[in-house]
Amino acid sequence: MPEPRRSKRFSPSSFTEKLVPVFLLVLVLVLLAVLVIIVLSLFGATPST
């Protein structure tokens, strides 16, 4: 399988190559936390104000 062509205008730095997966992982964890809070509130496990 041939290697995909790289963009000539954009070449990511090593910092960016490490930051993007970490940022995506944090976003996924936040999404999971929000979904857990929503499910718990639907079952009445969270205190109401």
C-alpha positions as CSV (number, residue, x, y, z in Angstrom):
1,M,0.0,0.0,0.0
2,P,1.5,3.3,-1.0
3,E,2.2,5.9,1.6
4,P,-0.3,8.8,1.6
5,R,0.8,12.1,0.3
6,R,1.8,14.7,2.8
7,S,0.7,18.3,2.6
8,K,3.5,20.6,1.4
9,R,2.0,23.6,3.2
10,F,1.5,22.0,6.7
11,S,4.0,19.9,8.5
12,P,3.1,19.3,12.1
13,S,5.7,19.8,14.8
14,S,6.5,17.1,17.3
15,F,4.6,19.2,20.0
16,T,1.5,19.2,17.8
17,E,1.8,15.5,17.0
18,K,1.8,14.8,20.8
19,L,-0.8,17.4,21.8
20,V,-3.6,16.3,19.4
21,P,-4.0,12.7,20.7
22,V,-3.9,14.0,24.3
23,F,-6.6,16.6,23.5
24,L,-8.8,14.0,21.8
25,L,-8.4,11.7,24.8
26,V,-9.4,14.5,27.2
27,L,-12.5,15.3,25.0
28,V,-13.5,11.6,25.1
29,L,-13.2,11.4,28.9
30,V,-15.3,14.6,29.3
31,L,-17.9,13.2,27.0
32,L,-18.0,10.0,29.0
33,A,-18.3,11.9,32.2
34,V,-21.2,13.9,30.9
35,L,-23.0,10.8,29.7
36,V,-22.5,9.2,33.1
37,I,-24.0,12.2,34.9
38,I,-26.9,12.3,32.5
39,V,-27.6,8.6,33.1
40,L,-27.3,9.0,36.8
41,S,-29.7,11.9,36.8
42,L,-32.2,9.9,34.7
43,F,-32.2,7.2,37.4
44,G,-32.5,9.8,40.2
45,A,-29.1,9.1,41.7
46,T,-28.0,12.7,41.7
47,P,-29.5,15.1,44.3
48,S,-31.8,17.7,43.0
49,T,-31.6,21.3,43.8
